[in-house]
Amino acid sequence: MTQTPTATRLLIIGAPGAGKGTQAARIAEALNIPAISTGDIFRANVSQETELGVLAKSYMDKGEYVPDEVTNSMVKDRLAQDDTATGFLLDGYPRTADQVTALDGMLKDSGRELDAVILLEVDTDAVVDRLVQRGKEQGRSDDNEETIRRRIDVYGEQTAPLISVYDERGLVRRIDGMQQIDEVSADILRTLGVNR
């Protein structure tokens, strides 16, 4: 008999380079729920040239931040799809207080609420080193130290305050993101009450 996890509507939060994408894929597979990355949603809408995709691309092409209402609409569309009925893991959303409010509204409209927020805690300098190395290995020009530190600063300004919002609701599960990948995954599943 397979144990049904009690927490299946999840967010994963952490600084750039904390390993969110890697862990999101692993946890989603373990729980048999979709991992929903805002980056993937953007790319899908842009490549399919949906109305929202065309609008988002007009901002992205100018190097501008895509407005919350566009991002919110894309996430709402994605959460309305059938595969999210048993749960989902959001990666990269919400990023601002306004997006938290929007997500609350989306979930309330569908009679759902979040079960947990997974926070990957990492050491900033170690993450910078990790991302600089990844940039060298993958030839990513945006992974230079100055750009990485700026992205981490933006995360601190915009996303870190969301942690206190979810902390007040008792949803945050803190995970040591500096462990080996398998150990991080095991910690997350244990925290969510999944025995493997």
Secondary structure, DSSP 8 states (H G I E B T S, - for coil): -----S--EEEEEE-TTSSHHHHHHHHHHHHT--EEEHHHHHHHHHHTT-HHHHHHHHHHTTT----HHHHHHHHHHHHTSGGGTT-EEEES---SHHHHHHHHHHHHHTT----EEEEEE--HHHHHHHHHHHHHHHT-TT-SHHHHHHHHHHIIIIIHHHHHHHHHTT-EEEEETTS-HHHHHHHHHHHTT---
